[in-house]
Amino acid sequence: MAETLADRLAGATAVRAARQAIDDASDVWIVGGAARDALEERPIFDLDLATARPPESLARSIAAATPAAVFQLSEEFASWRVAARDGRWQIDVSALRGESIEADLALRDFTVNAIAMPLVGGEPLDPHAGVADLDAHVLRAVGERCFADDPLRLMRAARIGAAFGLAPDAATRALARSHAGRAAEPAGERQLAELRGILTGPDPLRGLELLADLAIEAVVLPELEALRGVEQNPYHHLDVHGHTLAVLEQAIELERPQRLAELFPDSAGELTALLAEPLADELTRASALRFAALFHDLGKPATRSLTDEGRVTFIGHDRVGAEIIAAICRRLRTSRRLRSHLEGLTMNHLRVGFLVHARPLERRQVYEFLRATDPAPVDLTLLTVADRLATQGPKTKPEALEAHLGLARELLPDALAWQAGGGPGSPLSGDELSEELELEPGPQLGRLLEELSAAAYAGEITSREDAIALARRIAGP
């Protein structure tokens, strides 16, 4: 094991950079997840170093030799970060917690993260049998104070457990559940980072399952917990919570180029490229779609009602859901862009379903859809597809699903073009229209410009003269 670990660590760019920059690394240890990742044959982008020396001097030495950016991460914990300018790796240098590396490892979270390797090479330290736990697929807390010392470790347990296929042992599960009430204590952005790690990891559904099993879901995402047991109409085969997870599963499937090619053969390449685009908060459009899938029905518990005939309805759950998402995003301290994106997708996630019954669509209707779902009509359309694919109740008919997919195929080329460059806009600027019709700036001018944009998109006007004539007819004498 020692030889294998040493060889795999030696191949990491970050390890090579640290070794080349530090003349005397006899008291510097590779700690944290790097050894775990190396044992699992995963790429190592992030490297944690622990040292008895002042970490700032080591960090600056690495940065000067690389070169790379260097900055302080935490004054309280005496830690510094060195980040490669090309973004390929980063190294965190921290002071030992305790008087020795053994004492430091005893204060870490889980045994699989409590393995240390001398930076210069040699025998690894594994005093808590982390390698054996990794082999046995067990997640075990290092000590009784694991979660008391840092409540963020509760969410981290779900993230690491899902990422590496580890199941908490009975003692760790009991310990986590006894501290679950503190899971929301860490700063919102730290909670967001762990939730992002869960949802963008290799097994998001397992991560969410662990959040629930460790009694954390009800604390950090009570809005999601509230979906459990909320029964739906016969078009659904799952309660709202189960349906939400099924939509997430379908959204993840839509990230696969093969799946996109199967469903949308004419748009698959463009969709793959768009989903890979960065959006906000270290999320791509694809990973933001995972968040949208998880959050899109949060308004259902508050809006569930029965008609006189006993039919279940959720009227207004799109609007209420958007309000709930805004509150969650404020709590997690997301960027304004991510909050607006998720609110918009939830607010509009019923639109495509309503349009199915209006086919064939006129160009005006396409314009209205694109305008209403701007700036993300493609993301919205894919969310509705994931939602529809996850709806498989006894009253759901195959032809209804095919109708939805057919409309999505029709809308996506226009949505992709719109999202790439926006709509055609009005053939006249506001100033030009104001001068031609002798109108003062105001609501009437805005309505005219919007009408001209819609007419231009629908092909009803093709020139400046057409636009002026239409504007005169609408404005009247």
C-alpha positions in Angstrom: 0.0 0.0 0.0 2.8 2.5 0.9 4.5 2.0 -2.4 1.3 2.4 -4.4 0.3 5.5 -2.4 3.7 7.1 -2.9 3.7 6.4 -6.6 0.2 7.9 -7.1 0.9 11.0 -5.1 4.2 11.5 -6.9 2.4 11.8 -10.2 0.2 14.7 -9.0 1.2 18.1 -10.3 0.5 19.8 -7.0 2.7 17.3 -5.1 5.5 17.9 -7.6 5.2 21.7 -7.3 5.3 21.5 -3.5 8.3 19.2 -3.5 10.3 21.3 -5.9 9.6 24.5 -4.0 10.3 23.4 -0.4 14.0 22.8 0.3 13.5 21.0 3.6 10.1 19.2 3.7 11.0 16.9 6.6 8.2 18.3 8.7 5.6 18.7 6.0 2.8 16.2 5.6 0.3 15.5 2.9 -3.0 15.2 4.8 -6.8 15.3 4.1 -8.3 13.9 1.0 -5.2 13.6 -1.2 -4.2 10.2 0.2 -7.7 9.0 0.0 -8.1 10.1 -3.6 -4.7 8.5 -4.5 -5.8 5.2 -3.0 -9.0 5.4 -5.0 -7.0 6.2 -8.2 -8.8 9.5 -8.6 -7.1 12.7 -9.9 -5.6 15.0 -7.3 -6.3 18.6 -7.9 -6.5 19.8 -4.3 -3.6 19.1 -2.0 -3.6 19.7 1.8 -0.3 20.1 3.6 0.2 20.3 7.4 3.4 21.6 8.9 4.9 22.6 12.3 6.4 25.6 10.6 4.6 28.9 9.9 2.4 28.0 6.9 2.7 31.4 5.3 6.4 31.0 4.5 5.8 27.6 2.9 2.8 28.9 0.9 4.8 31.9 -0.4 7.8 29.6 -1.3 5.5 27.4 -3.4 3.8 30.4 -5.0 7.1 32.0 -5.9 8.5 28.8 -7.5 5.4 28.0 -9.5 4.4 30.8 -10.0 0.9 31.0 -8.5 -1.4 33.2 -6.5 -1.2 33.0 -2.7 -3.5 34.3 -0.1 -4.6 33.6 3.5 -7.6 31.3 3.9 -8.1 31.6 7.6 -6.3 33.6 10.3 -8.0 31.6 13.0 -6.7 28.2 11.7 -3.5 29.6 10.3 -4.0 28.3 6.7 -2.9 29.7 3.3 -3.9 28.7 -0.2 -1.6 28.6 -3.3 -3.6 28.4 -6.5 -2.1 27.7 -9.9 -2.8 30.5 -12.4 -4.1 28.1 -14.9 -6.6 26.6 -12.4 -5.2 23.1 -12.7 -4.4 22.7 -9.0 -4.4 24.3 -5.6 -2.5 23.7 -2.3 -3.7 24.6 1.1 -1.0 24.9 3.8 -2.1 24.7 7.4 -0.4 24.6 10.8 -0.6 21.3 12.6 -3.5 20.9 14.9 -1.9 19.7 18.1 1.8 19.2 18.8 2.4 16.4 16.3 1.1 14.9 13.1 -0.5 12.1 15.2 -2.4 14.7 17.3 -3.5 16.5 14.1 -4.9 13.3 12.6 -6.8 12.6 15.9 -8.7 15.8 15.4 -9.8 15.1 11.8 -13.3 14.2 10.7 -13.4 10.7 9.3 -10.8 7.9 9.3 -10.5 7.9 5.5 -9.4 11.5 5.8 -7.0 10.9 8.7 -4.2 9.3 6.6 -0.9 11.3 6.3 2.0 10.9 4.0 5.4 12.7 4.4 5.8 15.2 1.5 9.3 13.9 1.0 7.9 10.3 0.7 8.1 7.3 2.9 5.8 5.3 5.1 2.2 6.7 5.5 0.6 7.2 8.9 -2.8 5.6 9.3 -3.4 5.5 13.1 -7.2 5.2 12.7 -7.3 2.4 10.1 -8.6 4.7 7.3 -7.2 2.5 4.6 -9.1 -0.5 5.9 -12.3 1.5 6.2 -11.9 2.7 2.6 -11.5 -0.9 1.5 -14.5 -1.9 3.5 -16.6 1.1 2.2 -17.2 2.3 5.7 -17.4 6.0 6.8 -16.3 6.2 10.4 -15.8 9.3 12.6 -12.4 9.6 14.1 -13.6 10.6 17.5 -16.7 11.4 19.6 -16.2 15.1 19.0 -16.2 14.8 15.3 -19.5 16.8 14.7 -19.3 18.8 17.9 -16.0 20.4 16.8 -17.4 21.3 13.3 -21.2 20.8 12.5 -20.4 21.2 8.8 -19.0 17.7 9.0 -22.6 16.5 9.1 -23.2 17.5 5.5 -19.7 16.5 4.6 -20.5 13.0 5.8 -23.2 12.8 3.2 -21.0 14.3 0.5 -18.0 12.0 1.1 -20.2 8.9 1.7 -21.9 9.4 -1.7 -18.7 10.3 -3.5 -16.8 7.2 -2.4 -19.6 4.7 -1.8 -19.1 4.7 1.9 -21.8 3.8 4.4 -21.6 5.3 7.9 -21.0 2.6 10.6 -23.6 2.4 13.3 -21.7 4.5 15.8 -21.1 7.3 13.3 -24.7 7.3 12.2 -25.9 7.5 15.8 -23.4 10.3 16.5 -24.4 12.3 13.5 -28.1 11.9 14.3 -27.5 13.1 17.8 -25.9 16.3 16.5 -28.1 16.8 13.4 -29.9 19.8 15.0 -26.7 21.8 14.6 -26.3 21.1 10.8 -27.6 24.6 9.9 -25.2 26.4 12.1 -22.3 26.9 9.6 -22.4 29.9 7.4 -24.7 29.6 4.4 -22.0 29.7 1.8 -20.3 26.7 3.6 -23.6 24.8 3.5 -24.0 25.7 -0.2 -20.5 24.3 -0.9 -21.4 21.0 0.6 -24.8 20.8 -1.1 -23.1 21.7 -4.4 -20.6 18.9 -3.7 -23.5 16.4 -3.1 -25.5 17.5 -6.2 -22.6 17.6 -8.6 -20.9 14.5 -7.3 -21.0 11.1 -8.8 -24.1 9.9 -6.9 -26.4 12.8 -5.9 -29.3 10.6 -5.0 -27.2 8.6 -2.6 -26.0 11.9 -1.1 -29.5 13.1 -0.5 -30.5 9.7 0.9 -27.6 10.1 3.4 -28.8 13.6 4.3 -32.2 12.1 5.2 -30.8 9.0 6.9 -28.6 11.1 9.2 -31.5 13.4 10.0 -29.8 16.4 8.3 -32.3 17.0 5.5 -35.0 18.3 7.8 -32.5 20.8 9.3 -30.6 22.2 6.3 -33.4 21.8 3.7 -36.7 21.6 5.6 -38.5 22.7 2.5 -37.4 19.4 0.8 -38.3 17.3 3.8 -41.8 18.9 3.7 -42.4 17.1 0.4 -42.5 13.7 2.0 -45.9 12.1 2.1 -47.6 14.9 0.0 -49.7 12.7 -2.3 -50.5 13.8 -5.9 -53.1 13.0 -8.6 -53.2 9.8 -10.6 -50.9 11.2 -13.2 -48.1 10.7 -10.7 -46.9 7.4 -9.3 -44.9 9.0 -6.4 -45.4 11.5 -3.7 -43.9 14.9 -4.2 -40.6 14.0 -2.6 -40.2 10.8 -4.6 -41.2 12.7 -7.8 -38.6 15.4 -7.1 -35.9 12.8 -6.8 -37.1 11.1 -10.0 -37.0 14.5 -11.8 -33.4 15.0 -10.5 -32.5 11.6 -11.9 -33.9 12.4 -15.3 -32.1 15.8 -15.3 -28.8 14.0 -14.7 -29.6 11.6 -17.5 -30.1 14.6 -19.8 -26.5 15.5 -19.3 -25.4 12.5 -21.2 -24.7 13.3 -24.9 -26.2 9.9 -25.8 -29.4 10.6 -24.1 -29.7 14.1 -25.7 -29.0 12.5 -29.1 -31.8 10.0 -28.4 -34.4 12.6 -27.5 -33.3 15.6 -29.5 -31.2 14.4 -32.5 -31.2 17.7 -34.3 -30.1 19.8 -31.2 -28.0 17.4 -29.2 -24.6 18.9 -30.0 -25.7 22.5 -29.2 -27.4 21.3 -26.0 -24.3 19.5 -24.8 -22.2 22.7 -25.3 -24.8 24.9 -23.6 -25.1 22.6 -20.5 -21.3 22.8 -20.1 -21.3 26.6 -19.9 -20.5 28.2 -16.5 -23.5 29.8 -14.9 -22.8 31.0 -11.3 -21.5 29.9 -7.9 -19.1 27.3 -9.5 -22.0 25.7 -11.2 -22.5 24.9 -14.9 -25.9 25.1 -16.5 -26.1 21.3 -16.2 -25.4 21.3 -12.4 -27.7 24.3 -11.9 -30.4 22.3 -13.7 -29.9 19.7 -10.9 -30.6 22.3 -8.3 -33.7 23.4 -10.3 -35.0 19.8 -10.4 -34.6 19.5 -6.7 -36.4 22.8 -6.0 -39.0 23.1 -8.7 -42.0 21.6 -6.7 -41.2 23.1 -3.3 -44.4 25.1 -3.4 -46.7 22.0 -3.6 -47.2 21.4 0.2 -48.5 24.9 0.7 -50.8 24.8 -2.3 -52.3 21.3 -2.2 -56.1 21.3 -2.2 -59.0 19.0 -3.2 -61.7 20.0 -5.6 -65.3 19.1 -4.9 -64.8 16.1 -7.1 -61.9 15.0 -4.9 -59.2 15.9 -7.5 -55.8 16.9 -6.1 -54.6 20.3 -7.3 -51.5 22.5 -6.6 -52.7 25.8 -8.1 -50.0 28.5 -7.7 -47.3 26.2 -6.6 -45.0 27.6 -9.3 -45.3 31.1 -7.8 -45.1 29.9 -4.2 -42.1 27.7 -5.1 -40.2 30.6 -6.5 -40.7 32.5 -3.3 -39.4 29.6 -1.3 -36.4 29.3 -3.5 -35.6 33.0 -3.0 -35.6 32.4 0.8 -33.4 29.3 0.5 -30.9 31.2 -1.7 -30.8 34.0 0.8 -30.1 31.5 3.5 -27.4 29.8 1.5 -26.0 33.1 0.4 -26.0 32.2 -3.3 -25.3 34.8 -6.0 -28.1 36.9 -7.3 -27.7 35.3 -10.7 -28.2 31.7 -9.4 -31.2 32.8 -7.3 -32.8 34.5 -10.3 -32.1 31.5 -12.5 -33.7 29.0 -10.1 -36.7 31.3 -9.4 -37.3 31.8 -13.1 -37.1 28.0 -13.9 -39.6 27.2 -11.1 -41.9 30.1 -12.0 -42.2 28.9 -15.6 -41.9 25.1 -15.3 -45.5 24.6 -16.3 -45.5 26.6 -19.5 -44.4 23.9 -22.0 -47.1 21.6 -20.6 -49.8 24.2 -21.2 -48.5 24.9 -24.7 -48.8 21.2 -25.6 -52.6 21.7 -25.9 -52.1 24.7 -28.2 -50.2 22.9 -30.9 -49.5 23.7 -33.7 -48.0 26.9 -32.3 -48.0 30.1 -34.2 -44.8 32.2 -34.3 -46.4 34.7 -31.9 -46.9 32.0 -29.3 -43.3 30.9 -29.7 -42.2 34.5 -29.2 -44.3 34.8 -26.1 -42.8 31.6 -24.6 -39.2 32.8 -25.3 -39.9 36.2 -23.9 -41.5 34.8 -20.8 -38.7 32.4 -20.1 -35.8 34.7 -21.0 -32.9 34.4 -20.3 -33.0 30.6 -20.0 -35.6 29.1 -22.4 -33.4 26.1 -23.1 -32.7 25.3 -19.5 -36.5 25.7 -18.8 -37.4 23.3 -21.7 -35.0 20.7 -20.4 -36.4 20.9 -16.9 -39.9 20.4 -18.2 -38.7 17.3 -20.1 -37.1 15.9 -17.0 -40.3 16.6 -15.1 -42.5 15.0 -17.7 -40.3 11.9 -18.0 -40.6 11.4 -14.2 -44.4 11.5 -14.3 -45.5 8.0 -14.8 -48.8 7.5 -13.0 -51.6 5.2 -13.9 -53.4 7.9 -15.9 -50.3 9.0 -17.8 -50.6 8.0 -21.4 -47.6 7.4 -23.7 -49.0 9.7 -26.3 -49.1 12.6 -23.8 -45.4 12.1 -23.1 -44.6 12.0 -26.8 -46.6 15.1 -27.4 -44.5 16.9 -24.7 -41.3 15.7 -26.2 -42.5 16.6 -29.7 -43.2 20.2 -28.6 -39.8 20.4 -26.8 -38.1 19.3 -30.1 -40.0 22.1 -31.9 -39.1 24.8 -29.3 -35.4 23.9 -28.7 -34.0 25.3 -32.0 -35.7 28.7 -31.4 -34.8 28.6 -27.7 -31.1 27.8 -28.6 -31.0 30.7 -31.1 -32.7 33.0 -28.6 -30.4 32.1 -25.8 -27.4 32.6 -28.0 -28.3 36.0 -29.2 -31.7 37.1 -28.0 -34.7 38.0 -30.1 -34.6 40.2 -33.1 -35.9 43.2 -31.2 -38.0 46.0 -32.6 -37.0 47.3 -36.1 -37.2 50.8 -34.5 -35.5 52.2 -31.5 -37.4 53.9 -28.8 -36.1 57.3 -29.9 -37.1 56.7 -33.5 -40.5 55.5 -32.6 -41.0 58.5 -30.3 -40.1 60.9 -33.1 -42.2 59.2 -35.8 -45.3 59.1 -33.7 -44.6 62.2 -31.6 -44.9 60.2 -28.4 -43.3 60.9 -25.0 -41.3 58.2 -23.4 -43.6 56.1 -21.1 -45.6 52.9 -20.8 -47.4 53.4 -24.2 -44.0 53.6 -26.0 -42.8 50.5 -24.2 -45.9 48.5 -25.2 -45.5 49.6 -28.8 -41.8 48.5 -28.9 -42.8 45.1 -27.4 -45.5 44.7 -30.0 -43.1 45.5 -32.8 -40.6 43.0 -31.5 -43.2 40.3 -31.4 -44.4 41.2 -34.9 -40.8 41.1 -36.3 -40.2 37.7 -34.7 -43.5 36.4 -36.2 -42.5 37.7 -39.6 -45.5 40.0 -39.7 -43.3 43.0 -40.4 -40.0 42.9 -42.3 -39.0 46.6 -42.8 -38.8 49.9 -41.0 -41.8 51.1 -43.0 -43.9 48.1 -41.9 -43.0 48.8 -38.3 -44.0 52.5 -38.5 -47.3 51.6 -40.2 -48.1 48.9 -37.6 -47.2 51.3 -34.8 -49.5 54.0 -36.2 -52.4 51.5 -36.5 -52.0 50.4 -32.9 -51.4 53.9 -31.4 -54.5 55.2 -33.3 -55.1 58.9 -34.1 
